[in-house]
Amino acid sequence: MARREIRNARVLITGASSGIGEALARAMVAGGAKVLLTARRQERLDELASELASGAGEARVLAGDVTDGEHRRKLLDVMQAEWDGIDILVNNAGVGAIGHFVKADDRRLRTVMEVNFFAVAEFVREAFPMLKESRQQGKSPAIVNVGSVLGHTAVPGKSEYCASKFALHGFSDSVRNELKREGIDVILISPSTTKSEFTDSLLEDQGGTAKNPYGMTPDAVAAHMIRGIRTGRREIILSVSGTLLVWLDRICPPLASLILRRFG
């Protein structure tokens, strides 16, 4: 995997109006990158763009739904018009739900999969020609997919979310090898619990889950992401607890399952 500079990198970040996406946008612009931000909330994007106007880099916004193919094409058109291409695609937009699978309807499953997996996979395909051109321009292009520790180890009550992140994990591993010959890195970021607005926007919460006061801050996650992007890391699993859970599941799956049934 290639090493790359953040300064002057042309970056597209989805799910940029809050949480990890917002923190990454701040870090990228502070580092001198040229960043296009997208999310569904226009007002939040405008506020962020105004704040970033004094940064070392540049920020543009285009609100819309990342599951909409027309919106994704518009994003790539803006990257081409503004900065003549794209170097780094960050697929960060995501959605979740909490509750037993058999008590939910098919809408919950399809919505989670559309946002967390299908939109990401399609965006990778659509952005490929521009990322390939970035390589031809002498840059080090990368695709950054924001997965989850739950894409390695599944927990009860989050079946759809786990399925979407497992799918993203497998997709990232496969496409990484396919795109290696094109000089395009695929980096999978797998955060654990993060202090963000994610739980505020759950599709459904059958468990009445309170906002978790623990976990990494979005700024801390963004800092790890920046380091991973700079160095071309294959995958980053964040947090000690997340890493321990993943390794326990790999070494002794029955014990991991027992613990998760009782405490997950």
Backbone bond lengths (Angstrom), bond angles and torsions (degrees), N, CA, C in turn:
res aa  C-N    CA-C-N  psi(-1)  N-CA   C-N-CA  omega(-1)  CA-C   N-CA-C  phi
1 M - - - 1.454 - - 1.528 110.27 -
2 A 1.329 115.01 146.46 1.466 120.48 -173.79 1.521 111.68 -86.57
3 R 1.337 114.55 153.73 1.456 120.35 169.47 1.521 107.31 -89.89
4 R 1.322 116.19 147.97 1.463 119.32 -176.40 1.521 110.88 -144.76
5 E 1.301 114.80 155.49 1.459 121.68 177.07 1.525 109.52 -95.12
6 I 1.312 115.98 147.85 1.462 121.34 175.82 1.530 110.11 -84.02
7 R 1.320 116.92 -38.14 1.465 120.74 -179.31 1.531 110.37 -57.59
8 N 1.331 114.53 127.95 1.468 123.83 179.05 1.529 113.89 70.32
9 A 1.334 117.75 3.05 1.458 119.20 175.08 1.527 109.58 -67.81
10 R 1.319 116.09 141.69 1.469 122.11 179.35 1.529 107.53 -97.29
11 V 1.330 115.36 113.45 1.464 121.07 -166.80 1.525 111.13 -124.77
12 L 1.323 116.41 137.94 1.461 122.31 174.60 1.522 107.74 -119.06
13 I 1.340 117.33 124.49 1.463 121.95 -177.74 1.529 109.61 -121.21
14 T 1.318 117.10 123.35 1.464 120.87 174.87 1.526 109.06 -92.42
15 G 1.331 116.34 159.05 1.463 120.49 -179.25 1.515 111.73 60.95
16 A 1.344 115.94 42.57 1.466 120.81 -169.56 1.517 114.83 -95.02
17 S 1.319 118.77 4.62 1.472 119.43 -174.58 1.523 113.76 -85.27
18 S 1.343 117.43 -8.86 1.467 119.66 179.97 1.521 109.21 -163.60
19 G 1.331 115.10 173.90 1.450 121.04 171.61 1.515 115.11 58.46
20 I 1.322 116.10 -138.26 1.461 122.59 -176.68 1.519 111.38 -60.86
21 G 1.334 117.56 -41.67 1.461 120.58 -179.10 1.517 112.27 -62.33
22 E 1.322 116.71 -43.41 1.456 121.18 179.03 1.530 110.50 -65.06
23 A 1.330 116.56 -44.67 1.466 120.48 179.83 1.520 111.24 -63.26
24 L 1.326 116.75 -40.11 1.460 120.09 178.71 1.523 111.04 -66.39
25 A 1.334 116.61 -37.82 1.464 120.27 177.43 1.525 110.73 -60.43
26 R 1.319 116.90 -44.25 1.465 120.77 178.68 1.527 110.61 -60.62
27 A 1.335 115.59 -45.97 1.462 119.61 -178.03 1.521 111.52 -65.82
28 M 1.316 116.90 -39.63 1.463 120.86 -179.75 1.523 111.39 -65.24
29 V 1.320 116.49 -47.53 1.462 119.74 -179.12 1.530 110.30 -67.05
30 A 1.317 117.25 -37.98 1.464 120.36 176.65 1.525 110.88 -61.22
31 G 1.330 116.15 -30.76 1.459 121.04 179.27 1.512 114.31 -85.59
32 G 1.339 116.07 0.41 1.459 119.54 176.13 1.510 115.67 94.87
33 A 1.325 117.93 14.78 1.463 120.91 179.73 1.530 111.39 -81.13
34 K 1.323 114.53 161.41 1.461 122.29 174.71 1.528 106.48 -105.60
35 V 1.336 115.62 112.75 1.456 119.70 -164.86 1.527 112.32 -123.05
36 L 1.317 115.88 131.29 1.463 122.21 171.34 1.520 107.66 -104.16
37 L 1.327 116.57 124.90 1.456 123.16 -175.96 1.519 109.98 -108.89
38 T 1.315 115.90 135.61 1.456 119.11 176.39 1.524 110.81 -137.12
39 A 1.307 115.20 147.03 1.468 125.18 175.77 1.525 104.77 -170.38
40 R 1.298 117.29 179.26 1.469 118.97 -178.49 1.519 113.11 -83.90
41 R 1.332 117.96 -21.01 1.466 121.03 -173.40 1.534 110.99 -94.24
42 Q 1.329 116.24 101.83 1.458 121.89 -177.73 1.526 111.71 -60.37
43 E 1.328 116.57 -45.03 1.459 120.38 -176.17 1.523 111.55 -60.76
44 R 1.325 116.73 -43.32 1.462 120.17 -179.84 1.528 111.10 -66.26
45 L 1.308 116.51 -38.04 1.464 120.18 177.99 1.526 110.85 -65.63
46 D 1.316 116.37 -42.35 1.472 120.26 179.54 1.527 110.93 -62.39
47 E 1.333 116.56 -42.42 1.468 120.68 178.48 1.521 110.65 -61.48
48 L 1.318 116.31 -42.72 1.458 120.83 -179.31 1.528 110.78 -66.86
49 A 1.322 116.68 -43.62 1.464 120.61 179.71 1.521 110.95 -61.35
50 S 1.344 116.51 -40.42 1.460 120.63 178.32 1.515 110.88 -62.48
51 E 1.318 116.23 -41.26 1.458 121.07 179.66 1.527 111.67 -66.68
52 L 1.330 116.25 -35.30 1.457 120.57 -176.65 1.525 113.49 -83.68
53 A 1.320 116.71 -4.73 1.465 120.65 -176.03 1.516 113.01 -60.05
54 S 1.331 117.00 -26.79 1.457 120.55 -178.24 1.524 112.42 -93.46
55 G 1.327 117.40 6.55 1.456 121.33 -178.03 1.518 112.52 -76.90
56 A 1.320 115.54 173.96 1.463 120.77 -178.51 1.518 112.22 -71.33
57 G 1.334 116.13 -24.91 1.454 120.21 -179.89 1.514 112.48 -103.43
58 E 1.333 116.06 -151.63 1.456 122.22 -179.43 1.526 109.25 -131.36
59 A 1.318 116.19 151.10 1.464 120.47 178.30 1.524 110.10 -138.07
60 R 1.312 116.25 133.23 1.453 123.77 172.99 1.523 107.59 -126.14
61 V 1.326 117.37 158.81 1.462 120.38 -179.98 1.522 110.34 -132.67
62 L 1.311 115.29 150.72 1.455 122.34 172.75 1.527 106.95 -150.74
63 A 1.327 116.62 107.54 1.461 121.32 -177.12 1.524 110.58 -77.92
64 G 1.321 115.31 147.88 1.455 120.01 177.38 1.517 110.70 164.62
65 D 1.320 114.96 178.31 1.461 123.54 -177.53 1.518 109.09 -97.67
66 V 1.320 116.99 119.94 1.458 120.95 -175.48 1.527 112.36 -67.58
67 T 1.334 117.83 -15.97 1.463 119.39 176.84 1.522 111.89 -79.84
68 D 1.327 116.83 -7.92 1.468 122.92 179.58 1.538 108.92 -88.86
69 G 1.327 116.28 115.44 1.451 120.09 -178.19 1.514 113.33 -59.22
70 E 1.314 117.33 -36.06 1.463 120.68 178.83 1.523 110.95 -64.44
71 H 1.340 116.52 -39.26 1.465 119.48 178.15 1.530 110.56 -65.33
72 R 1.321 117.41 -41.79 1.458 119.70 179.11 1.530 110.64 -61.40
73 R 1.310 116.91 -40.15 1.474 120.06 178.68 1.524 111.07 -65.84
74 K 1.321 116.42 -37.43 1.465 119.95 177.46 1.530 110.90 -63.74
75 L 1.326 116.12 -38.84 1.462 119.72 178.49 1.526 110.85 -60.48
76 L 1.312 116.12 -44.50 1.463 119.64 179.50 1.526 110.97 -67.27
77 D 1.327 116.53 -35.45 1.474 120.33 176.60 1.526 110.72 -62.75
78 V 1.339 116.51 -40.40 1.466 120.31 179.14 1.525 109.87 -66.01
79 M 1.329 117.69 -42.55 1.464 120.51 177.58 1.529 110.64 -58.20
80 Q 1.316 116.08 -41.58 1.461 120.32 -179.58 1.522 110.80 -68.02
81 A 1.330 116.36 -44.40 1.468 120.33 -176.99 1.527 111.88 -69.40
82 E 1.326 116.94 -39.73 1.467 120.86 -175.70 1.522 112.56 -79.08
83 W 1.338 115.63 -44.62 1.472 118.48 -169.76 1.530 113.70 -132.44
84 D 1.318 116.19 11.78 1.465 120.64 174.66 1.524 112.72 64.79
85 G 1.336 117.14 31.75 1.455 118.83 174.31 1.508 113.95 141.17
86 I 1.321 115.16 -171.25 1.461 122.05 -178.63 1.525 108.80 -139.79
87 D 1.326 116.42 139.62 1.461 122.11 177.72 1.526 112.61 -110.51
88 I 1.335 116.34 -34.43 1.464 120.19 -176.44 1.531 109.56 -135.35
89 L 1.324 116.57 122.01 1.462 122.57 174.77 1.515 108.10 -105.80
90 V 1.328 116.52 119.61 1.467 121.69 179.80 1.528 109.09 -108.79
91 N 1.319 116.29 108.12 1.462 122.14 178.33 1.527 108.43 -90.63
92 N 1.330 115.06 91.36 1.459 120.88 -175.03 1.531 113.66 -109.13
93 A 1.310 118.46 -23.70 1.465 120.70 -176.67 1.528 110.79 -57.04
94 G 1.334 115.29 135.95 1.456 118.76 -179.69 1.514 111.69 -158.83
95 V 1.315 114.91 161.95 1.457 120.94 -179.84 1.529 107.94 -146.29
96 G 1.324 116.57 153.94 1.460 119.67 -179.51 1.517 112.46 -140.14
97 A 1.311 115.08 177.81 1.465 121.98 177.36 1.517 107.46 -155.24
98 I 1.321 116.14 151.69 1.459 120.88 179.84 1.526 108.79 -125.67
99 G 1.312 115.35 133.02 1.462 120.68 179.78 1.512 110.82 146.53
100 H 1.319 117.11 157.75 1.455 121.49 -179.53 1.533 110.74 -63.70
101 F 1.312 115.57 138.11 1.459 121.58 -175.68 1.530 112.17 -57.88
102 V 1.315 118.09 -43.96 1.465 120.92 -174.12 1.525 112.34 -69.83
103 K 1.328 117.37 -14.33 1.462 120.57 179.65 1.528 112.13 -94.36
104 A 1.336 116.77 -1.18 1.465 120.98 -178.24 1.517 109.73 -104.07
105 D 1.355 114.90 167.10 1.460 119.25 176.63 1.518 110.30 -101.24
106 D 1.319 115.59 175.75 1.464 119.94 -176.46 1.529 112.00 -68.80
107 R 1.324 118.30 -22.05 1.469 120.79 -180.00 1.519 110.90 -61.13
108 R 1.338 116.13 -41.31 1.463 120.04 -179.09 1.521 111.00 -62.54
109 L 1.316 115.77 -46.19 1.464 120.37 179.69 1.521 111.01 -61.51
110 R 1.319 116.63 -47.91 1.470 120.46 -175.28 1.528 111.78 -67.84
111 T 1.317 117.12 -36.99 1.466 119.61 179.65 1.522 110.72 -66.14
112 V 1.333 116.88 -46.04 1.460 120.29 179.50 1.523 110.73 -60.98
113 M 1.319 117.07 -44.76 1.460 120.21 -179.00 1.531 111.63 -67.70
114 E 1.316 117.22 -36.82 1.474 120.28 179.72 1.524 111.03 -63.21
115 V 1.334 116.73 -45.24 1.466 120.47 -176.84 1.520 111.29 -75.65
116 N 1.330 116.50 -49.64 1.465 121.12 -170.04 1.514 114.28 -81.33
117 F 1.337 116.96 -23.62 1.467 117.93 -177.27 1.521 114.45 -125.38
118 F 1.326 117.79 -58.91 1.462 119.24 -173.65 1.529 112.71 -61.15
119 A 1.335 116.72 -42.68 1.471 119.28 179.64 1.522 110.85 -62.75
120 V 1.332 116.33 -39.19 1.467 120.65 178.91 1.523 110.56 -64.59
121 A 1.328 116.17 -49.48 1.462 120.28 -178.09 1.527 111.26 -60.04
122 E 1.321 116.95 -44.38 1.461 120.14 -179.78 1.519 111.40 -66.50
123 F 1.334 116.60 -37.40 1.465 119.80 -179.20 1.534 110.57 -65.65
124 V 1.318 116.20 -38.04 1.470 120.01 177.10 1.525 109.75 -60.04
125 R 1.324 116.60 -45.51 1.464 120.29 179.89 1.529 110.90 -63.63
126 E 1.323 116.35 -42.78 1.468 120.22 -177.34 1.522 112.51 -69.87
127 A 1.324 116.47 -33.39 1.466 120.39 -177.75 1.525 112.60 -84.51
128 F 1.314 117.43 -13.76 1.465 120.86 -174.73 1.531 114.41 -52.48
129 P 1.339 120.08 -48.35 1.471 118.09 -179.07 1.523 113.57 -58.34
130 M 1.331 117.48 -38.46 1.458 120.59 179.85 1.527 111.50 -72.76
131 L 1.331 116.69 -35.30 1.458 119.67 176.99 1.530 110.48 -68.39
132 K 1.303 116.36 -37.46 1.467 120.70 176.68 1.529 110.14 -64.10
133 E 1.323 116.20 -40.34 1.467 120.47 177.20 1.525 110.47 -64.65
134 S 1.334 117.38 -36.08 1.463 120.81 176.40 1.522 110.04 -57.20
135 R 1.325 116.20 -43.31 1.460 120.63 178.49 1.534 110.60 -62.80
136 Q 1.313 116.16 -40.52 1.456 120.48 179.38 1.523 112.09 -66.55
137 Q 1.341 115.38 -23.18 1.467 120.75 177.04 1.524 112.06 -84.55
138 G 1.330 116.66 4.00 1.458 120.60 178.32 1.510 114.68 89.43
139 K 1.336 117.31 9.70 1.464 121.35 179.57 1.533 109.95 -90.13
140 S 1.320 116.01 178.29 1.470 122.64 177.73 1.521 108.70 -119.64
141 P 1.324 118.47 81.51 1.467 121.28 -174.71 1.518 112.86 -68.13
142 A 1.333 115.60 154.17 1.465 120.70 -179.81 1.520 110.51 -150.14
143 I 1.317 114.71 148.53 1.457 123.61 170.13 1.517 106.33 -110.81
144 V 1.331 116.57 126.28 1.462 121.10 -179.51 1.530 107.65 -115.69
145 N 1.316 116.23 112.21 1.458 121.28 179.11 1.527 109.75 -103.22
146 V 1.316 116.02 123.97 1.467 120.35 179.61 1.525 108.59 -90.28
147 G 1.312 114.58 104.89 1.450 120.90 179.20 1.514 110.91 -97.02
148 S 1.321 116.22 -131.12 1.465 120.88 -179.01 1.523 108.88 -169.59
149 V 1.327 115.90 155.74 1.460 119.67 169.73 1.523 109.29 -56.61
150 L 1.341 116.53 -29.15 1.467 120.70 179.60 1.524 111.75 -75.73
151 G 1.311 117.59 2.60 1.459 122.07 169.28 1.521 110.59 -91.88
152 H 1.326 116.68 0.63 1.465 123.43 176.05 1.523 110.73 -115.13
153 T 1.325 115.60 -39.64 1.455 121.95 -177.48 1.522 108.80 -134.13
154 A 1.316 117.19 121.26 1.461 121.05 -175.91 1.521 111.26 -86.10
155 V 1.331 115.49 148.67 1.461 121.29 178.29 1.523 109.17 -125.39
156 P 1.317 117.78 154.74 1.461 119.91 178.85 1.525 111.62 -69.78
157 G 1.324 115.29 150.04 1.458 120.84 176.95 1.515 114.75 87.45
158 K 1.325 116.71 -3.83 1.466 120.29 -179.78 1.524 109.69 -135.59
159 S 1.314 116.13 42.24 1.464 121.28 -171.35 1.528 112.73 -59.77
160 E 1.333 116.88 -46.18 1.465 119.30 -178.12 1.527 111.55 -66.05
161 Y 1.330 115.31 -42.73 1.468 119.82 179.49 1.523 110.45 -62.93
162 C 1.333 116.69 -46.73 1.462 120.38 178.42 1.530 110.73 -59.70
163 A 1.331 116.77 -43.93 1.465 120.03 179.83 1.524 111.34 -59.66
164 S 1.331 116.04 -42.46 1.469 119.57 -178.72 1.516 111.83 -66.43
165 K 1.332 116.92 -37.23 1.462 120.41 -178.69 1.530 111.61 -78.79
166 F 1.338 117.72 -32.23 1.465 119.71 171.38 1.523 109.81 -62.85
167 A 1.321 116.49 -42.07 1.464 120.57 178.56 1.522 110.49 -62.25
168 L 1.327 116.61 -42.93 1.457 120.84 179.53 1.525 111.18 -64.74
169 H 1.331 116.46 -38.57 1.459 121.57 177.17 1.528 110.40 -59.90
170 G 1.326 116.74 -51.76 1.459 120.58 -179.68 1.517 112.39 -63.45
171 F 1.309 115.92 -41.29 1.459 120.81 178.44 1.533 110.54 -61.04
172 S 1.329 116.58 -45.68 1.460 120.88 -178.93 1.520 111.19 -61.88
173 D 1.334 117.04 -43.34 1.458 120.46 179.86 1.522 111.29 -62.83
174 S 1.325 116.28 -41.61 1.461 119.99 -178.83 1.525 112.06 -69.54
175 V 1.329 116.03 -49.75 1.462 120.12 -177.25 1.530 111.17 -66.49
176 R 1.332 117.05 -30.09 1.469 120.35 177.63 1.532 110.10 -56.05
177 N 1.320 116.15 -44.23 1.460 120.01 -179.90 1.524 111.97 -72.14
178 E 1.311 116.79 -34.53 1.460 120.38 178.58 1.528 111.82 -66.57
179 L 1.336 116.19 -38.09 1.465 120.19 -174.09 1.529 113.32 -92.16
180 K 1.328 116.73 -4.36 1.459 120.24 -179.70 1.521 111.13 -56.93
181 R 1.320 116.99 -43.65 1.462 120.61 -178.01 1.530 112.28 -67.77
182 E 1.336 115.90 -18.68 1.470 120.32 177.85 1.528 111.51 -88.68
183 G 1.329 116.68 -4.43 1.464 120.21 -179.29 1.513 113.92 77.51
184 I 1.344 116.90 23.10 1.468 121.96 -179.66 1.523 108.72 -110.06
185 D 1.321 117.21 119.59 1.458 121.84 177.75 1.522 111.07 -79.11
186 V 1.314 116.72 146.52 1.463 122.49 171.38 1.524 106.92 -121.77
187 I 1.325 116.13 116.20 1.459 122.88 -175.52 1.522 108.67 -113.54
188 L 1.318 116.39 125.51 1.465 121.29 178.72 1.524 109.11 -104.65
189 I 1.315 116.18 121.50 1.461 122.39 177.47 1.529 107.81 -103.43
190 S 1.329 117.02 125.42 1.460 120.66 -176.54 1.531 110.24 -121.50
191 P 1.348 116.97 84.92 1.470 120.22 177.99 1.518 111.08 -72.00
192 S 1.329 115.05 159.94 1.455 121.65 169.29 1.531 106.08 -99.49
193 T 1.314 118.58 -149.23 1.456 121.17 179.37 1.526 110.68 -59.69
194 T 1.318 116.67 131.17 1.458 122.31 -178.66 1.527 109.26 -126.10
195 K 1.321 116.67 138.39 1.455 121.58 177.33 1.519 108.82 -75.69
196 S 1.309 116.81 97.51 1.460 120.44 -177.19 1.523 109.74 -152.01
197 E 1.328 115.83 -172.65 1.466 121.14 179.36 1.526 112.05 -87.71
198 F 1.332 117.02 8.73 1.460 120.36 -175.16 1.525 112.03 -55.44
199 T 1.358 116.28 -45.70 1.463 119.10 -178.29 1.527 112.40 -69.68
200 D 1.334 117.03 -18.86 1.468 120.26 178.60 1.527 111.80 -74.76
201 S 1.330 116.54 -19.55 1.468 120.16 -174.76 1.517 112.32 -115.89
202 L 1.341 116.94 24.76 1.456 120.03 177.52 1.522 110.64 -61.36
203 L 1.317 116.65 142.23 1.461 120.33 176.50 1.525 110.79 -63.92
204 E 1.336 114.76 -35.13 1.460 120.31 -179.12 1.522 107.60 -158.81
205 D 1.320 116.38 144.35 1.454 121.08 178.65 1.521 108.48 -136.88
206 Q 1.323 115.55 85.64 1.458 120.34 -178.47 1.518 112.50 -72.64
207 G 1.342 115.92 -16.93 1.454 119.11 -177.26 1.511 113.54 -94.39
208 G 1.342 117.66 -2.74 1.455 120.33 -178.55 1.515 111.71 62.14
209 T 1.302 116.98 41.53 1.462 122.14 -174.42 1.516 111.74 -68.66
210 A 1.317 116.11 127.56 1.461 120.73 175.50 1.515 109.24 -79.49
211 K 1.304 116.42 156.40 1.451 120.78 177.94 1.525 108.78 -62.48
212 N 1.330 115.85 128.33 1.460 120.98 -175.25 1.523 110.39 -76.43
213 P 1.345 118.04 121.47 1.462 120.46 -179.35 1.519 112.48 -79.82
214 Y 1.340 116.53 -7.00 1.451 120.45 -176.41 1.529 110.33 -100.88
215 G 1.317 114.89 178.26 1.453 119.62 178.34 1.519 112.05 103.28
216 M 1.328 115.29 177.21 1.458 121.81 -179.19 1.515 110.28 -77.76
217 T 1.315 116.17 152.29 1.458 120.09 173.36 1.524 108.86 -79.66
218 P 1.335 118.19 154.54 1.461 119.97 175.63 1.528 112.49 -56.81
219 D 1.332 116.91 -35.55 1.468 119.87 178.93 1.524 111.17 -63.07
220 A 1.331 116.47 -39.85 1.465 120.04 179.15 1.531 110.38 -66.04
221 V 1.330 116.35 -42.53 1.464 120.07 177.60 1.527 110.16 -61.59
222 A 1.337 116.38 -44.78 1.466 120.67 -179.92 1.519 111.75 -60.80
223 A 1.334 116.77 -38.38 1.465 120.46 179.27 1.528 110.63 -63.32
224 H 1.331 116.58 -42.26 1.466 120.13 176.25 1.531 110.53 -63.54
225 M 1.315 116.25 -39.36 1.462 120.34 -179.91 1.527 111.12 -63.71
226 I 1.305 115.96 -43.90 1.468 120.06 179.41 1.530 110.30 -59.84
227 R 1.325 116.48 -45.04 1.468 119.62 178.67 1.520 111.08 -62.73
228 G 1.334 115.78 -41.16 1.459 119.67 178.96 1.521 112.41 -64.86
229 I 1.319 116.50 -39.16 1.466 121.11 178.85 1.521 110.12 -67.78
230 R 1.320 116.67 -41.79 1.475 120.35 179.56 1.525 111.38 -61.08
231 T 1.320 115.87 -43.42 1.463 120.21 -173.47 1.522 113.35 -92.67
232 G 1.339 117.49 -8.97 1.452 120.06 179.56 1.509 113.49 73.31
233 R 1.330 117.13 37.62 1.461 120.75 179.45 1.522 110.50 -62.41
234 R 1.314 116.04 142.40 1.458 121.59 179.21 1.527 110.80 -68.94
235 E 1.325 114.58 -46.20 1.459 120.30 -179.25 1.521 109.33 -155.57
236 I 1.324 115.97 145.65 1.458 121.50 176.87 1.525 108.37 -127.83
237 I 1.330 116.71 120.16 1.461 122.02 172.97 1.521 106.77 -101.23
238 L 1.319 116.63 118.34 1.455 121.24 -173.55 1.530 112.03 -94.68
239 S 1.303 114.96 147.66 1.466 127.48 177.18 1.523 111.12 81.11
240 V 1.316 114.55 144.06 1.460 121.29 179.24 1.525 110.51 -65.53
241 S 1.333 116.30 -43.85 1.468 119.59 -178.43 1.522 111.29 -63.45
242 G 1.327 116.15 -39.53 1.453 119.85 178.36 1.510 111.89 -64.16
243 T 1.321 116.43 -42.74 1.463 121.03 179.28 1.523 110.97 -64.26
244 L 1.331 116.46 -42.43 1.462 120.13 179.06 1.525 111.28 -63.32
245 L 1.337 116.43 -40.57 1.462 120.20 179.41 1.525 110.83 -62.97
246 V 1.326 116.18 -44.17 1.469 120.44 -179.84 1.525 110.66 -61.90
247 W 1.335 116.85 -46.10 1.459 119.86 -178.14 1.524 111.90 -69.46
248 L 1.322 117.80 -35.55 1.462 119.85 176.68 1.520 110.10 -62.52
249 D 1.323 116.37 -40.93 1.464 120.38 179.94 1.524 111.31 -66.33
250 R 1.340 116.46 -33.13 1.465 119.74 179.19 1.528 111.68 -75.20
251 I 1.332 116.51 -39.70 1.461 121.10 -174.66 1.525 112.10 -81.67
252 C 1.330 116.22 -41.64 1.467 120.17 -176.80 1.529 109.94 -142.70
253 P 1.320 117.72 77.56 1.466 121.24 -178.07 1.526 114.49 -54.86
254 P 1.350 120.05 -40.94 1.475 118.48 179.79 1.530 112.73 -60.47
255 L 1.335 116.82 -40.33 1.460 119.58 179.07 1.524 110.61 -67.25
256 A 1.327 116.98 -40.61 1.462 120.46 177.84 1.522 110.42 -61.07
257 S 1.321 116.59 -42.98 1.470 120.73 179.81 1.522 111.26 -64.10
258 L 1.324 116.27 -40.49 1.471 119.87 179.14 1.518 110.99 -62.27
259 I 1.318 116.44 -45.44 1.466 120.76 179.83 1.521 110.81 -63.21
260 L 1.322 116.71 -43.04 1.464 120.79 -177.92 1.538 111.87 -68.58
261 R 1.329 117.18 -35.32 1.460 119.87 177.28 1.526 110.86 -63.91
262 R 1.327 115.19 -35.15 1.464 119.32 -176.61 1.523 113.18 -84.65
263 F 1.325 115.47 -38.68 1.459 118.88 -171.42 1.522 113.96 -120.56
264 G 1.329 118.77 -8.86 1.468 120.99 -174.52 1.494 112.46 -78.64
